[in-house]
Amino acid sequence: MLLRPSLRFGRLRTEGMGTMGLFGPPDIQRLKSRRDTDALLRALGHELSSIRQAAVEALGELGVLAARARLAELVQHDDSRNVRWTAAKALGALGDDEACTALQSALHDSDVFVRQYAAEALIGIDGAVAIRAVVGALEHEDTQVSGIARDGLSRMVSRPANGGVPTTTALLDALPTTRAEVRCAVAKALAAASWDVARGTPEQQLHYAAGLRRWDRWGELAGQHLGAVCDELSGGDREAFPHACRVLGDTGGTKAMEVLVEALRALPFGLSSHPADALERLGWTPTSPRDEAYWLIAKLKPGDRPARLLALGADAFDALATALPRAPEPIAVVLAALGDPRAAPLLASELDQADRAGKTCWTLVESLVRLGGAEARRALDTVSREGHLEENREAAKNALQGWPGGAE
């Protein structure tokens, strides 16, 4: 029987828990009322998962610290997911540093409820070990787990037992990251822990200000730690990217110019004029046709067919091919206008990966039609037969129907 999970103890009801008979299952409620912890501990090995689950809950409610080691085993190895998530809840009430290891393992359980309750349990445990485990969960691949960690971290560090140096040290160790969701959660937790910002290093203060989205303060600190600002251009914080470009454009220097050029080529957040604008303020001019293509691409707007970019011909192709996955719509139009047959498989690949038959899909189809030629037709034919979405297969088929000579 699948039980509906509850975040509170005391709401679990299972079958097979009638009066204790000579050969029947143990009456867990009766054992609990008598505080017979030895019998409850023995019940953890019962063959019925409902009995094991009820015993786990009872031991958690009674606060039986002697059960922690056994619960740590159950949360990782019991065959029943109901027993595992109930054991995770109990460890949240009883847990210590040793329980954190088992709960961290449970964060990767195959069952979603076990993963979520393991995250909640870690938030319920005091100490730097648990705090580091929750900080680690901020980057969990399960967005529900990472969301629980984000929501609970500030609440966790606000508890009196988690005050002091161990907590702030654990948080500060995680602060230097460009992962936006992690940095924001850690910065908010530091604020909840009443961290003395003035005692932090310039780099710590920089990341802290970015995490709180205090861009005014961030700009003031950036000049003191240019390396951290440079890291932002290849990091994962979209909101920090334009501010980093602006600071580097204002600061100048060889290093600043180098990382801005790399950002211009990499387009980490799709088309963005911020690196180009910063380089322009520094007086940079492209030193190769390829860099000129990246420069022009950065300033591209949807629907543009810039004559200067098209005039670069083959020299622009590599830059356009790099930019296509990051900004399919405007780049597809330019590639079609460029007329290079090498664009056909690239456009077809993007078409096959388009999430649905929306604007991007139709732009890619129209670009293949405009490109024309045998390569473009073969590419459309492949998508029409092998595309992973029916809508995109149909779009390709319709385009072939209108092809000169009709579909083959």
C-alpha positions in Angstrom: 0.0 0.0 0.0 1.4 3.4 -1.0 1.1 5.9 1.8 0.6 9.6 1.2 3.7 11.3 2.6 3.2 13.8 5.4 5.7 16.4 6.6 4.6 15.9 10.2 4.9 12.9 12.5 1.7 11.6 13.9 -0.3 11.3 10.7 0.9 8.0 9.5 -1.6 5.1 9.6 -0.8 1.6 8.4 -2.6 -1.7 8.1 -1.8 -4.7 10.2 -1.4 -2.9 13.5 -4.2 -4.4 15.5 -3.9 -5.8 19.0 -0.7 -7.7 19.7 -1.3 -11.4 19.4 0.9 -14.4 19.9 1.6 -14.8 16.2 0.3 -11.5 14.8 2.3 -8.4 14.0 3.4 -6.1 16.9 1.0 -3.4 18.0 3.3 -0.4 17.3 0.9 2.2 18.9 0.8 0.1 22.1 4.6 -0.2 22.1 4.9 3.5 21.6 2.5 4.4 24.4 4.5 2.1 26.7 7.7 3.6 25.5 9.0 0.1 24.8 12.0 1.2 22.8 13.7 -2.2 22.7 10.6 -3.8 21.1 10.3 -0.9 18.7 14.0 -1.3 17.7 13.3 -5.0 17.1 10.3 -4.1 14.9 12.6 -2.3 12.5 13.6 -5.7 11.2 10.0 -7.0 10.8 9.2 -8.5 7.4 6.2 -6.2 6.8 7.3 -2.8 5.5 4.2 -1.2 7.2 5.4 -2.4 10.6 9.0 -1.2 9.9 7.6 2.2 8.8 5.4 2.6 11.8 8.3 1.6 14.1 10.5 4.2 12.5 7.9 6.9 13.0 7.4 5.9 16.6 11.1 6.0 17.4 11.4 9.4 15.8 8.4 10.8 17.8 9.8 9.4 21.0 13.3 10.9 20.3 15.1 7.6 20.7 18.7 8.6 20.0 19.8 5.0 20.1 17.9 4.4 16.9 20.0 6.7 14.8 22.5 4.2 13.5 19.7 1.8 12.5 17.7 4.5 10.9 20.8 5.6 8.9 20.9 2.0 7.5 17.2 2.0 6.7 17.2 5.3 4.9 19.9 4.0 2.5 19.1 0.3 2.1 15.5 -0.6 3.0 13.6 -2.1 0.1 10.5 0.0 0.8 10.5 3.7 -0.3 7.9 4.4 2.5 10.3 3.1 5.1 13.2 5.1 3.5 11.4 8.5 3.5 10.0 7.9 7.0 13.5 7.1 8.2 14.7 10.3 6.6 12.1 12.3 8.5 13.1 10.6 11.8 16.7 11.4 11.2 15.8 15.0 10.8 14.5 15.0 14.3 17.2 12.8 15.8 20.1 13.3 13.5 23.7 14.3 14.2 26.8 14.7 12.1 26.9 11.0 11.4 23.3 10.9 10.2 24.3 13.6 7.6 26.3 11.1 5.6 23.3 8.7 5.3 21.0 11.6 4.4 23.4 12.9 1.8 23.4 9.5 0.2 19.6 9.5 0.3 19.6 12.8 -1.7 20.3 10.5 -4.7 17.7 7.9 -4.0 15.6 6.7 -6.9 12.4 7.9 -5.2 11.4 11.6 -5.3 9.9 11.5 -1.8 13.0 10.0 -0.3 15.1 12.7 -1.9 12.9 15.5 -0.7 12.6 14.2 2.9 16.3 13.8 3.0 16.8 17.4 2.1 14.2 18.5 4.7 15.9 16.3 7.3 19.3 17.9 6.7 17.8 21.3 7.2 16.5 20.1 10.6 19.9 19.1 11.8 22.2 21.6 13.5 25.9 22.0 12.9 28.4 22.9 10.1 28.3 19.4 8.7 24.6 19.6 7.9 25.0 23.2 6.6 27.7 22.1 4.2 25.4 19.2 3.1 22.5 21.6 2.4 24.8 24.0 0.6 25.9 21.1 -1.6 22.3 20.3 -2.3 21.8 23.8 -3.8 23.3 22.3 -7.0 21.4 19.1 -7.0 20.1 17.9 -10.4 16.6 17.4 -8.9 15.2 21.0 -8.9 12.8 20.0 -6.1 15.7 19.1 -3.9 17.7 22.2 -4.8 14.6 24.3 -4.2 14.1 22.8 -0.7 17.7 23.6 0.0 17.4 27.2 -1.2 14.2 27.7 0.8 15.6 26.1 4.0 19.2 27.3 4.2 18.4 30.8 5.7 15.9 29.3 8.1 18.5 26.7 9.1 21.3 29.2 9.9 19.0 31.5 11.8 18.7 28.9 14.6 20.7 29.8 17.7 22.6 26.5 17.6 24.0 27.3 14.2 25.5 30.7 15.1 29.1 31.5 15.1 32.3 30.9 13.1 31.6 27.3 11.9 28.4 28.4 10.1 29.9 31.5 8.5 33.0 29.5 7.4 30.8 26.8 5.8 28.8 29.5 3.9 31.8 31.6 2.9 33.5 28.5 1.5 30.6 28.1 -0.9 30.2 31.8 -1.7 32.8 32.2 -4.5 30.7 30.8 -7.3 29.1 32.2 -10.4 26.1 29.8 -10.2 23.4 32.4 -9.6 21.0 30.3 -7.6 23.7 29.0 -5.3 25.3 32.4 -4.8 22.0 34.1 -4.0 21.0 31.4 -1.5 24.3 31.5 0.3 24.4 35.3 0.4 20.9 35.4 1.9 21.9 32.8 4.4 24.9 34.9 5.4 22.6 37.9 5.9 20.4 35.7 8.0 23.4 34.6 10.1 24.3 38.3 10.6 27.7 38.0 8.9 29.9 41.0 9.5 30.5 42.0 5.9 33.3 44.4 6.7 35.5 41.5 8.0 35.2 39.7 4.6 37.9 39.8 1.9 37.2 41.9 -1.2 36.4 38.8 -3.1 33.9 37.6 -0.5 32.3 41.0 -0.4 32.1 41.0 -4.2 30.3 37.7 -4.3 28.1 38.6 -1.4 27.0 41.9 -3.1 26.3 39.9 -6.3 24.3 37.3 -4.4 22.1 40.0 -2.9 21.9 41.8 -6.3 23.5 44.9 -4.8 25.0 46.0 -8.1 25.9 49.4 -6.8 28.1 48.0 -4.1 29.3 45.3 -6.5 30.7 47.9 -8.9 32.5 49.6 -6.0 34.3 46.4 -5.0 35.0 45.0 -8.5 38.1 47.1 -9.1 39.7 45.5 -6.0 39.3 42.0 -7.3 39.4 42.1 -11.1 40.0 38.3 -11.3 36.6 37.5 -9.8 35.0 39.9 -12.2 36.7 38.2 -15.1 35.3 34.9 -13.9 31.8 36.3 -14.3 32.1 36.4 -18.1 32.3 32.6 -18.3 30.1 31.8 -15.3 26.4 31.0 -15.0 25.0 34.2 -13.6 23.2 35.9 -16.4 22.3 39.0 -14.4 25.9 39.6 -13.4 27.1 39.4 -17.0 26.3 42.9 -18.1 27.6 44.4 -14.9 30.9 42.5 -15.3 31.3 43.7 -18.8 30.6 47.3 -17.7 33.2 47.1 -14.9 35.9 45.6 -17.2 35.1 48.3 -19.8 35.6 50.9 -17.2 38.7 49.4 -15.6 40.6 48.5 -18.8 43.9 46.8 -19.1 45.2 43.8 -21.0 43.5 41.2 -18.9 40.1 42.9 -19.1 40.4 43.2 -22.9 41.4 39.5 -23.2 38.4 38.2 -21.3 36.0 40.5 -23.0 37.2 39.2 -26.4 36.7 35.6 -25.2 33.2 36.5 -24.1 32.5 38.1 -27.4 33.5 34.8 -29.1 31.8 32.5 -26.6 28.4 34.2 -26.4 27.6 32.6 -23.0 24.1 34.1 -22.8 23.3 34.3 -26.5 23.5 37.5 -28.4 24.7 40.2 -26.2 26.2 43.6 -27.1 27.7 44.1 -23.6 31.2 42.7 -24.4 31.2 44.6 -27.7 30.2 47.8 -26.0 32.8 47.4 -23.3 35.5 46.7 -25.9 34.4 49.7 -27.9 34.9 51.9 -24.8 38.4 50.5 -24.5 39.2 51.4 -28.1 39.5 47.7 -29.2 39.2 47.0 -32.9 39.0 43.5 -34.5 42.3 42.0 -35.6 40.9 39.3 -37.9 37.9 38.9 -40.1 36.6 36.2 -37.7 36.7 38.6 -34.7 35.1 41.2 -36.8 32.3 38.7 -37.5 31.9 38.1 -33.7 31.8 41.8 -33.2 29.0 42.3 -35.7 27.1 39.2 -34.5 27.1 40.6 -30.9 25.3 43.7 -32.2 22.9 41.7 -34.4 19.1 42.3 -34.0 16.4 39.9 -35.0 15.6 40.3 -38.7 18.9 42.0 -39.5 20.8 41.1 -42.7 23.9 43.2 -42.1 25.7 43.9 -45.4 29.1 44.2 -43.6 28.7 40.8 -42.0 27.6 39.2 -45.3 30.5 40.8 -47.1 32.9 38.8 -44.9 31.6 35.6 -46.7 33.4 32.5 -45.6 35.3 34.3 -42.9 32.0 34.9 -41.1 30.8 31.3 -41.4 32.6 29.8 -38.4 31.5 32.6 -36.1 27.9 32.3 -37.3 28.0 28.5 -36.9 29.3 29.0 -33.3 26.5 31.5 -32.6 23.6 29.5 -34.1 22.8 27.3 -31.1 22.8 30.3 -28.8 20.6 32.5 -31.0 18.9 30.4 -33.7 16.4 32.9 -35.1 18.6 35.9 -36.1 21.6 33.8 -37.0 19.6 31.4 -39.2 18.4 34.3 -41.3 22.0 35.5 -41.8 23.3 32.1 -42.6 20.6 31.6 -45.3 21.5 35.0 -46.8 25.2 34.0 -46.8 24.3 31.1 -49.1 27.0 28.7 -47.9 25.7 25.1 -48.3 27.6 24.1 -45.2 24.8 25.8 -43.3 22.2 23.3 -44.3 23.1 20.5 -41.8 23.6 23.1 -39.0 20.1 24.6 -39.6 18.6 21.1 -39.8 20.2 20.1 -36.5 18.7 23.2 -34.8 15.4 22.5 -36.4 15.3 19.0 -35.0 16.2 20.2 -31.5 13.6 23.0 -31.5 11.2 22.4 -28.6 8.0 22.9 -30.6 6.7 24.2 -33.9 7.0 27.9 -32.8 8.7 30.9 -34.2 12.2 29.4 -34.0 11.0 26.3 -35.9 9.4 28.3 -38.7 12.5 30.6 -39.0 14.8 27.6 -39.4 12.5 26.0 -42.0 12.2 29.3 -43.9 16.0 29.7 -43.7 16.6 26.3 -45.2 14.1 27.0 -48.0 15.8 30.4 -48.7 19.3 28.7 -48.6 18.1 26.3 -51.3 20.2 23.7 -53.0 20.6 19.9 -52.7 22.1 20.1 -49.2 19.2 22.1 -47.8 16.7 19.8 -49.4 18.4 16.7 -48.0 18.5 18.3 -44.6 14.8 19.0 -44.6 14.1 15.5 -45.9 16.0 14.0 -43.0 14.1 16.1 -40.4 10.8 15.2 -42.1 11.5 11.5 -41.6 13.6 11.3 -38.5 12.8 14.5 -36.5 12.1 13.8 -32.8 8.9 16.0 -32.7 5.9 15.4 -34.9 5.3 19.1 -35.3 8.8 19.7 -36.7 8.6 16.7 -39.0 5.3 18.2 -40.4 6.9 21.6 -40.8 9.7 20.0 -42.8 7.3 18.0 -44.9 5.2 21.1 -45.7 8.4 23.0 -46.8 9.3 20.1 -49.1 5.9 20.2 -50.6 6.5 23.8 -51.6 10.0 23.1 -52.9 10.5 23.6 -56.7 9.6 20.3 -58.2 7.6 19.2 -55.1 8.5 16.6 -52.6 10.4 13.6 -53.9 
